[in-house]
Amino acid sequence: MSNSEIKAEIGIIGGTGIYDPFLLKEAREIKVHTPYGATSDLVSVGYYKNKKIAFIPRHGKHHSIPPHRVNYRANIFALKELGVQRIIGASAVGSLTENYAPGEFVLPDQFLERTKGRPDTFYEGGQVCHVSPADPFCSELRKILLETGIRLGLGIHESGTYMCIEGPRFSTRAESRLFRQWGAQVIGMTLYPECVLAKEVQLCYASVAMVTDYDVWASKPVSATEIAKTMKANVENFKKLIVEVLTNIPVEKSCSCANSLKEALV
């Protein structure tokens, strides 16, 4: 069977701590060739109940790819090529506010970015595209994630601004305090350009940000051991969340993500 014959409905991009397709049955690993080079790893495609799912570990199975080296275009292109219509991206983040505590989840609704030259468009010439990220994330997916998280009793925030930095280094205290002043609630290294690339190919995309610690603005030193413990609990809760969410995603869309290029192409 060729890759063109392998189709999936929903894509999951696993972040830090989520390297395996934990819920898929009859999973097979495939290599999807893209014009942008190799994906982060082989794509696992399998079933969860009656849903066909494609899974990519963003940093590779062994967390060998740092955030600034992730081939975001290849990953999104591969999922699109497989027929995916909706993507859920997981990521580990630090908190920039007392109100978002380690162990909780955040569903970002906005982002700020300070990356450095990451390829962030599929339109490199021949046709110009000015896609609007005014509302960067799928409203329908975010609603399903929020309602499911509340029903499961998870600590989950319905909104938040994600500050995406280049990495792999963390912020200085001065930078962290500045990002707080800018109005960001969480900070991470992988949301951008993943979310805008999904919009360029008219896919639904929602981020599940898993808070592991307070960023360095806080006078609350957190050890690597504490972060690892929080991450382990976060990953297990993420799995519980996704298992329930997948059963609640309807076949028909009620969002406008499929029209994101309607007035974007020049």
Beta strands, then each sheet from edge to edge (+ up, - down):
strand 1: 10-14
strand 2: 25-30
strand 3: 43-48
strand 4: 51-57
strand 5: 86-95
strand 6: 105-106
strand 7: 110-114
strand 8: 156-157
strand 9: 161-165
strand 10: 186-188
strand 11: 204-214
sheet 1: 2+ 3- 4+ 1+ 5+ 10- 9- 7-
sheet 2: 2+ 3- 4+ 1+ 5+ 11+ 6- 8-
end
